[in-house]
Amino acid sequence: MIGTSTEQDELIYQEDNPGLWLGVELSADKQWLMVVSACSEYGEYRIRRIDAPQDPWLTVIPESDRVLYTAEPITVAGTDYVLLTHDYQAPNSRVSLMSLSAAGSSIADLDLIDVVPASEHTRIEACEPTATHLVVSLRSETTPRVRLIARTALDSLVEGAASSDSLAATEPAFDEDLFTATVVSARYENPVVRVLYTSFVTPPRIYDVPTGAPGSGPLNEFGVGTPIMRRETTVLGGYDPSDYTVERDWAVAEDGTRIPISLVRRADLEASVPAPVVQYAYGSYEVSTDPGFSISRLSLLDRGVVWAVAHVRGGGELGRSWYDDGKKLTKKNTFTDYVAVTRHLAQREDVDAARIAVLGGSAGGLLVGAVLNLAPELYCGALAAVPFVDPLTSMLMPELPLTALEWEEWGNPMEDQQVYEYMRSYSPYENLRDANYPPVLAVTSLNDTRVLYVEPAKWVAALREHAEHPETVLMRCEMAGGHGGASGRYSQWKDTAWEYAWLAEQLGVTG
């Protein structure tokens, strides 16, 4: 701790495990200091009151329990508790109260009081306390939502007068079926919760949800008022959301799993006329491709292109199991799901099977490379941005800045022969073969420290040796950019325009 009165700094904690990150946070009420060490699979919180620096640090749940959780100290009915959002006996997580006096105990020995119980269909992503409510970020039916629970309801919960199943809660209502609602701000003393709302056709909006603001109108039985729109992103050029339509479709994977697909198109496209498709996916790190507005995407939509998002396993759209079924030794599901989506789209009457392009970046670039090896004949073009196409080599180099942290996603091929062989069986670079690959554009950056430019460079060189038309395999290197490309929005718009122009050429919609 820097600046102690003795002039001698105190080392609070040192994390020696290279597979964990370490951070320091304040509790929501700013009364507790919290030291957090964690990865995407488990973690540990150490907490101490700010006004009692002489007190020992309290370990909430020990790391040895291998529980992934977040912790917030709160007071309920005059008693100190810790609000846990955790995955113990709950792959999709649950929200529970544990007595502060039980800190340090194994979670198996705790008498937890569930606030939001475990569910197979609802993924709990976060729970933040304010002075009046619990603000729960969750995912249901693939879409991110916000749920509000009055803190007064917790009193009857801990006193045994109510159960979590009957706990009153509410969600702000929106008109669209496919949308994204996320918490922007839930400050402890603020009388509103600020929410970001968007969809594939609705530009980002900021709403304030009153939770006790004077003059904001009546509050309902949950202590919540009607959302007030504060701002909507302006789209120049006379944009009308009714010009576009959104559809949810489903494909069936090789193992029978149903894969959701989001389709965005102009509303005036005739269903009897097959349209070209850009099929996008990411599918790693439990990152979900949620409904979101894109100005640049309009240029493709207005040329008659259908934008298709394949919500493949490895993402988090359908809960933690959706992620677990697309990582480590199940990673191939990500790629075969994507191919299954392509085959499904190709059978639709409103899709031109000869004009489907594949698009992905970073770990999504790994997907691009893998599906090209699986089924190159399905695609008329492939755009791979900063593509992670040589994963086995990178995971065998712990001196790289992210490798040790990445073992929890891909497995550690240095110590596990099965992991080594499995990664080798799907690595895009390792599995190139003589084939009629479609035109490929690989985009990279010289200063990318996440996916080194050497990965797409060696992949493109090898791809040219195997492709029937090597002259159609291109690489573009940004000389002054990083993993996100060039700096500055104008430079990024130019790069996106260049990439979309290439896609438009492959799809035959440049006119």
ABEGO torsion letter per residue (X at the ends): XBGBAAGBBBBABBBABAABBBBBBBBAAGABBBBBBBBAABBBBBBBBAABAABBBBBABBAAAGBBBBBBBBBBGGBBBBBBBBABGBAAEBBBBBBAAABGBBAAABBBBBABBBBAABBBABBBBBAABBBBBBBBGGBBBBBBBBAAAAAAAAAGABBAAABBBBBBBBABABBBBBBABBBAABABBBBBBBBAABBBBBBBBBAGBBGAEBBBAAGBBBBBBABBBBBBGGBBAAABBBBBBBBBBAAGBBBBBBBBBBAABBAABBBBBBBBBAGBGGBBBBBBBBAAAAAAAAAGBBBBBBBBBGBAAAEAAAAAAABEAAAAAAAAAAAAAAAAAAABAABBAABBBBBBBEAAAAAAAAAAAABAAABABBBBBGBBABAAAAAABAABAAAAAAAAAAEBAAABAAAAAAAAAABAAAABBBBBBBBBBBBBBAABAABBAAAAAAAAAAAAAABABAAABBBBBBAABBAAEBBEAAAAAAAAAAAAAAAAAAAGAAX
